[in-house]
Amino acid sequence: MKAYICIILAIFILALANAPIAAEENGDWEECINYTLYWGDSIDVNGSLITAHDFSKAKPFDIDTDYVMLTILSESSEEWNAMLSINNSDLPDSKIIEGRLNITALEVVTGDDIPISYAKIGVSIFNVTETEADSWVNKTLQVSKTKLKNANIDERAYITIQLHNLRGSNIEDISINETLPENLILDPEIEDIHITDLSPYSKEVIQYSVKALYPGNYTIPPTEIRFVNKGITYFQYSNSTNLIVHGPYINATKTIKINETDPEALDFTVNVKNEGDRAAHIRAHDEMITDSKFIEGKTSANLVLFPENTTILSYSVHMNSIHAYMIVPSAVIEFTDAKGYSGTVRTNRYYLNDVFENGELDFIEEYDDDTRAQMNTSNSNSKDRIVEADIPRYGNIRSVRDLVDTTLEIINEALSF
């Protein structure tokens, strides 16, 4: 019987002796810092709250076997107890909490002859290097991310994340943070993904869907997994995954310049390009500017536009008169692909700038984005309309020379202020 007890004690002592040694193989203990805790006092050490919860019963005088009972509360609300004494053969003078906090009792004082019991303790923190932490994480949690298949522009693409617990203990408080590239959105929207518990050696599969605003090749960055173990927060990351979204991508621009032979004529060019990887049937139409007369060219097109192909609308108009704040309307392109995906693209509108130099248009200012209604349509928003009373009146401008004269008049008036 005595031999049996001795064996148990030997195993127990060996376990205590090996605990700090095992820790030291994975990092270093920082220098010990001393604290004084009075009964009920608490200190925060590296995110853990250490409280002097209780002391041995006070005697008329201080004795060597006094002890202090400490409670340790981690950031993740895990709690441990440590009963420490200096010269008590039944109690240890130090304790390592979860391999990361080494608490040593330096002095424990109780007794009826002092106002309040107190203890002096030394605390050292185990410092785990980043490389060693990564190694531990890789042996604890495996994360992979895959896509089900590529998608068309109007379809959902499904992404799967698998978590695999590689250890024989639970992993708790797991948060999943997903980051998507620009023009790729969650559909439907989902809240933050949280797993309360992942059982030993078990797997958890999470799936969500995305939609692309435009066709193209997308790289979805690695998923970030955050979890807490023994009060320490760790991060693990999945692989990245590539997603190809098929479809037409119609881009259109509209430019304007003064005709080289007729200074009262304007040349318009509308470039329509399919930058996607699928063909689309398009109907393009450009609205002529007000107070203009068509000379030559084409203002509309109806055709199938192949990937990376371009079609051009080019025409000239004669300006009967030019007014300040005249607007160059948008060209409108409607498109439909073979799967029924359709949309409308509008070029930017412009103010026909009222500054000419040397018989050429100095610049044309971009007016607005390509999604708002035309100024001269009945469904324009009130903020789109230009109130005639708000526009300075300098009379009708009949030619480039008139425009230059009027511009000089405006400048002179401004300088006179």
C-alpha positions in Angstrom: 0.0 0.0 0.0 2.8 2.4 0.9 4.6 1.6 -2.3 1.4 2.4 -4.3 1.0 5.8 -2.5 4.7 6.5 -3.2 4.2 5.8 -6.9 1.2 8.2 -7.1 3.1 10.9 -5.3 6.1 10.5 -7.6 3.9 10.8 -10.7 2.2 13.9 -9.2 5.6 15.5 -8.4 6.9 14.7 -11.9 3.8 16.3 -13.5 4.3 19.4 -11.5 8.0 19.5 -12.4 7.3 19.0 -16.1 4.6 21.6 -16.5 6.9 24.7 -16.7 9.5 22.7 -18.6 7.0 21.9 -21.3 6.0 25.5 -21.4 9.6 26.7 -21.7 10.0 24.5 -24.8 7.5 26.7 -26.6 8.5 30.1 -25.4 10.0 32.2 -22.6 8.8 33.4 -19.2 9.0 37.1 -18.8 10.5 38.8 -15.8 8.5 38.4 -12.6 6.6 41.5 -11.4 5.6 41.9 -7.8 2.2 43.0 -6.5 0.6 43.6 -3.1 -3.1 42.5 -2.8 -5.2 43.4 0.1 -8.3 41.4 0.9 -10.8 42.0 -2.0 -8.2 43.8 -4.2 -7.8 42.9 -7.9 -5.2 43.5 -10.5 -5.2 43.0 -14.3 -2.3 41.1 -15.6 -2.2 40.6 -19.4 -6.0 40.5 -19.6 -6.5 38.2 -16.6 -8.1 39.6 -13.4 -6.4 38.3 -10.2 -8.3 38.8 -7.0 -7.4 38.2 -3.4 -10.6 36.3 -2.7 -10.0 35.1 0.8 -7.3 34.4 3.5 -6.8 31.9 6.2 -8.7 32.6 9.5 -7.1 35.5 11.4 -5.3 34.5 14.6 -4.1 36.7 17.5 -0.8 36.7 15.8 0.7 36.1 12.4 1.7 32.4 11.6 3.9 30.9 8.9 1.1 28.6 7.6 -1.2 31.5 6.6 -2.5 31.2 3.0 -4.3 33.3 0.5 -6.9 32.1 -2.0 -6.8 33.8 -5.4 -9.3 33.8 -8.2 -8.1 34.3 -11.7 -10.7 35.4 -14.4 -9.7 35.5 -18.1 -11.0 37.7 -20.8 -13.2 34.9 -22.1 -14.7 34.5 -18.5 -12.8 31.3 -17.7 -12.1 31.1 -14.0 -9.4 29.4 -11.9 -8.5 29.2 -8.2 -5.1 29.2 -6.5 -4.5 28.6 -2.8 -0.9 29.6 -2.0 1.1 29.6 1.2 4.8 30.2 2.1 5.7 27.6 4.6 2.7 25.3 4.6 3.7 21.8 3.6 0.2 21.0 2.4 -0.1 24.0 0.0 2.2 25.1 -2.8 3.8 28.6 -2.9 3.2 29.0 -6.6 0.9 27.9 -9.4 1.0 28.0 -13.2 -2.4 28.9 -14.7 -3.1 27.3 -18.0 0.6 27.4 -19.0 0.6 31.2 -19.3 0.6 32.8 -15.8 3.1 31.8 -13.1 1.8 33.2 -9.7 4.1 32.9 -6.7 3.3 33.8 -3.1 6.1 35.9 -1.6 4.4 36.9 1.7 1.0 36.2 3.3 0.1 38.3 6.3 -3.0 37.8 8.5 -3.8 38.3 12.2 -5.9 40.3 14.6 -3.1 42.9 15.0 -3.4 44.4 11.5 -6.3 46.3 9.9 -6.6 43.9 6.9 -5.0 40.8 5.6 -2.7 41.1 2.5 -0.4 39.1 0.3 2.6 39.9 -1.8 2.7 37.9 -5.0 5.0 37.7 -8.0 3.5 37.2 -11.5 5.4 36.2 -14.6 3.8 35.9 -18.1 4.7 33.2 -20.6 5.6 34.8 -23.8 4.8 32.7 -26.9 6.6 33.7 -30.1 4.6 34.2 -33.2 6.2 31.2 -35.0 5.4 28.9 -32.1 1.8 30.2 -31.8 1.3 29.6 -35.6 2.6 26.1 -35.2 0.2 25.4 -32.4 -2.7 26.8 -34.3 -1.9 24.7 -37.4 -1.9 21.6 -35.2 -5.2 22.6 -33.7 -7.6 23.9 -36.4 -7.6 23.3 -40.1 -9.6 25.6 -42.4 -10.3 25.2 -46.1 -12.4 27.3 -48.5 -13.8 26.1 -51.9 -16.3 27.3 -54.5 -19.1 25.1 -55.8 -18.7 26.3 -59.4 -18.2 29.4 -61.5 -21.3 31.5 -62.2 -23.0 33.8 -64.7 -23.5 37.4 -63.9 -27.1 37.0 -62.7 -26.5 33.8 -60.7 -25.4 33.1 -57.2 -22.1 31.5 -56.6 -21.7 29.3 -53.5 -18.7 29.4 -51.2 -18.0 26.6 -48.6 -15.8 27.0 -45.6 -14.8 23.8 -43.6 -13.4 23.9 -40.1 -11.7 20.7 -38.8 -10.7 20.3 -35.1 -7.5 18.4 -35.1 -7.2 18.0 -31.3 -8.9 15.9 -28.6 -10.4 18.9 -26.8 -13.2 21.3 -27.7 -12.5 24.6 -29.5 -14.8 27.3 -28.2 -15.9 30.8 -29.1 -15.1 30.7 -32.9 -15.8 33.8 -35.0 -15.6 33.7 -38.8 -14.7 36.9 -40.6 -15.1 36.9 -44.4 -13.8 39.7 -46.7 -15.0 40.0 -50.3 -13.3 41.8 -53.1 -14.9 44.9 -54.7 -18.0 44.3 -56.8 -18.7 41.0 -55.1 -21.5 41.0 -52.5 -23.2 38.6 -50.1 -26.6 37.5 -51.4 -28.5 37.2 -49.2 -26.9 39.3 -46.5 -25.8 37.3 -43.4 -24.8 38.3 -39.9 -21.4 37.6 -38.4 -20.9 33.8 -38.3 -20.2 32.5 -34.8 -19.6 28.9 -33.6 -19.9 28.4 -29.8 -18.3 25.0 -29.7 -16.4 22.6 -32.1 -16.1 19.1 -30.6 -12.8 17.1 -30.6 -11.8 15.9 -34.1 -15.1 17.1 -35.6 -15.8 19.1 -38.7 -18.1 22.1 -39.3 -19.2 23.2 -42.8 -20.5 26.7 -43.5 -21.9 27.8 -46.8 -22.9 31.2 -48.1 -23.7 32.7 -51.6 -22.4 35.8 -53.4 -23.4 37.7 -56.5 -21.1 39.8 -58.8 -22.0 43.3 -59.9 -19.9 42.8 -63.0 -18.5 39.8 -64.8 -14.8 39.0 -64.4 -12.2 37.1 -62.4 -12.4 37.5 -58.6 -10.0 36.4 -55.9 -11.7 35.9 -52.6 -9.1 36.5 -49.8 -8.5 34.0 -47.1 -11.2 33.7 -44.4 -10.1 34.8 -40.9 -11.0 32.5 -38.1 -10.7 33.8 -34.5 -11.0 31.6 -31.5 -10.0 31.6 -27.8 -8.1 28.9 -25.9 -7.3 29.2 -22.2 -7.8 32.9 -22.3 -5.6 33.5 -25.3 -7.0 34.7 -28.7 -5.6 32.9 -31.8 -6.2 33.4 -35.5 -6.3 30.9 -38.3 -6.7 31.5 -42.0 -8.1 29.5 -44.9 -6.8 29.5 -48.5 -8.0 32.1 -51.0 -10.2 30.9 -53.8 -10.8 32.2 -57.4 -14.3 32.8 -58.8 -15.0 33.4 -62.5 -18.3 35.3 -63.3 -19.3 35.0 -67.0 -21.4 37.6 -68.8 -21.3 40.7 -71.1 -19.9 43.9 -69.7 -21.0 46.8 -71.9 -19.0 50.0 -71.5 -19.8 53.2 -73.5 -18.2 56.6 -73.8 -19.3 59.7 -75.7 -16.9 62.4 -77.0 -17.5 65.7 -78.9 -15.3 68.1 -80.8 -15.5 71.0 -83.2 -15.8 70.1 -86.8 -12.5 70.7 -88.6 -14.1 72.4 -91.6 -17.2 74.0 -90.1 -16.7 75.9 -86.8 -20.5 75.9 -86.3 -20.7 72.1 -86.5 -20.0 69.5 -83.9 -18.8 65.9 -84.3 -20.0 63.3 -81.9 -18.5 59.8 -81.4 -20.1 57.1 -79.2 -17.8 54.0 -78.5 -19.6 50.9 -77.3 -17.4 48.0 -76.2 -18.2 44.6 -74.8 -15.5 44.0 -72.1 -17.1 40.8 -70.8 -16.6 37.2 -72.0 -20.1 36.6 -73.4 -21.8 38.1 -76.5 -24.8 40.4 -76.2 -27.5 41.8 -78.5 -27.4 45.6 -78.2 -29.6 48.5 -79.2 -27.7 51.8 -79.1 -29.3 55.2 -79.6 -27.9 58.7 -79.2 -30.1 61.7 -78.6 -29.1 64.8 -80.5 -28.4 68.0 -78.7 -31.1 70.6 -78.7 -31.1 73.4 -81.4 -29.0 71.2 -83.7 -29.5 69.9 -87.3 -28.3 66.5 -88.3 -25.7 66.6 -91.1 -24.4 63.0 -91.6 -23.5 59.8 -89.8 -25.5 57.4 -87.7 -27.1 57.8 -84.3 -28.3 54.3 -83.6 -27.2 50.6 -84.0 -28.8 47.2 -83.6 -26.4 44.3 -83.5 -24.8 41.4 -81.6 -21.6 42.6 -80.0 -19.1 39.9 -79.4 -16.6 39.9 -76.4 -13.8 42.4 -76.8 -15.5 43.9 -79.9 -16.5 47.6 -80.3 -19.1 49.4 -82.3 -19.0 53.1 -83.0 -21.8 55.7 -83.6 -20.3 58.7 -85.4 -22.3 61.7 -86.7 -22.1 65.5 -87.2 -24.7 68.2 -86.4 -24.9 71.9 -87.2 -25.7 74.1 -84.2 -28.4 76.6 -85.0 -27.6 78.4 -81.8 -25.5 77.7 -78.7 -26.7 78.7 -75.2 -24.9 78.8 -71.9 -25.3 75.7 -69.8 -26.5 73.6 -72.8 -26.4 69.9 -72.0 -25.0 67.1 -74.2 -27.5 64.2 -73.5 -26.5 60.6 -72.8 -26.3 57.9 -75.4 -28.4 54.9 -74.3 -27.4 51.3 -74.8 -29.8 48.4 -74.0 -28.3 44.9 -74.0 -29.5 41.3 -73.6 -27.4 38.1 -73.5 -28.3 34.6 -74.5 -29.4 33.7 -71.0 -31.8 36.6 -70.7 -29.5 38.8 -68.6 -30.2 42.4 -69.6 -29.4 46.0 -68.6 -29.1 49.5 -69.7 -26.0 51.6 -70.0 -25.9 55.4 -70.4 -22.9 57.5 -71.2 -22.1 60.5 -69.0 -23.9 63.8 -69.8 -21.9 67.0 -70.3 -22.3 70.7 -70.1 -21.4 72.1 -73.5 -18.8 74.4 -72.0 -19.1 78.0 -73.0 -15.4 78.7 -73.4 -13.8 78.4 -76.9 -10.2 79.2 -77.7 -8.8 79.5 -81.2 -11.9 78.1 -82.7 -11.7 74.8 -80.7 -13.7 73.6 -77.8 -11.5 74.1 -74.7 -13.0 71.4 -72.6 -16.3 69.7 -71.9 -17.1 69.2 -68.2 -18.4 65.9 -67.1 -21.9 66.5 -65.7 -23.0 63.5 -63.8 -23.0 59.7 -63.5 -24.6 57.5 -66.1 -27.5 56.3 -64.0 -29.7 59.4 -63.7 -32.5 60.4 -66.0 -32.0 62.9 -68.8 -32.5 66.6 -68.1 -35.0 67.0 -70.9 -37.3 64.0 -70.0 -40.5 64.2 -68.0 -39.4 61.8 -65.3 -36.3 63.8 -64.2 -35.9 64.4 -60.4 -36.4 67.9 -59.2 -32.7 68.1 -58.3 -31.9 67.2 -62.0 -33.8 70.2 -63.4 -32.1 73.5 -64.2 -34.4 76.4 -63.2 -34.3 78.9 -66.0 -34.4 81.9 -63.7 -31.2 80.7 -62.0 -29.2 80.8 -65.2 -27.4 84.1 -66.0 -28.8 85.5 -69.3 -26.4 86.8 -71.9 -28.6 86.3 -74.9 -28.5 83.7 -77.6 -25.1 82.8 -79.1 -25.2 82.3 -82.8 -21.6 81.5 -83.7 -18.2 80.8 -82.3 -17.3 84.5 -82.6 -20.5 85.5 -80.7 -19.5 82.9 -78.0 -16.0 84.4 -77.6 -17.5 88.0 -77.4 -20.0 86.9 -74.8 -17.3 85.1 -72.8 -15.1 88.3 -72.8 -18.2 90.2 -71.6 -18.7 87.8 -68.7 -15.0 88.1 -67.7 -15.1 91.9 -67.8 -18.2 92.0 -65.7 -16.6 89.6 -63.2 -13.5 91.9 -63.0 -15.6 95.0 -62.5 -16.8 93.6 -59.1 
